[in-house]
């Protein structure tokens, strides 16, 4: 019984990770259009950190924007 429950939970975790990975490009695009001053390396980092909020765009933008503002010195595009 325990092994069966464990496999079900493991399967759900794998499915959730696949769904999250498929939404990463969308999160990157959302953050890069909202924060055009940030370089792409920082956009990728912010998207990775804030992927938990991918289903709610407002929360994704707030989380990503907060992270980018805290790291603004490193994240400004050069040139």
N, C-alpha and C positions, 0 to 999 in steps of 0.2 A: 504494500500500500504506500509506504513512504517513497519507494523508488518511483512509483508511478506519479505521485504528486510532484516529486522533484523534477521529473522529466517534463511535466506540464508547465511548471514554473520556468524551467530553463528554456523551453520552447517559446514562451511568451516574452522572455527577456530578449531572445535572439530576434524575434519578430519586431519588437520595439526598437532594437538597435538598427535593424535594416530600414525601418520607416524613418528613423532619425537621420540616418546617413543619406537617404534619398532627398531629404529636405535641406541638407547643408548648402547646396548651391543656391537655393531660394533664399536662405538666411543671409548668405554672403551678398547676393544681389540687393536685398532689402537694405542691409547696412551700408553697402557702398553707395547706393543712391541717396541715402539719408545723410551720410557723412562723407561728402566728396573730398574733403580736406585730408582724410586719413589714407595712409598708404595701405596697399593690399595685404601686406604681412599682418598688420594690426587688425584689419577687417577679418581676416581668417581666424586670428586668435580670439577676437571678440565673438565671432559667430560660433566658434568651438565652445567657448565658455558659456555662452547664452543659449545654446541649442535646446536646453530644457524648456525654453519659452517659445519654441518655433511655432506652436499652434496659435499663439496670441501675439499678433504683430506689434501691438502697443507695448507689451511687456518685453518682447525681443528688442525693440528699438530703445526702450528705457535701459535695459540691462546693457546692451551693446554701447549705447551712448555714454552711459556712466563709466564703463570700462575705458572707452576711448578718451573721454575727458580726463580721467585719472592718469592716462599715459600719453597725453597730448604732445609732450615734448619729444617722445620717441616716435609718435605716429604721424607727425606732419609730413606731407608730401614735400619732397625737395624739388626746387626748380620750378 
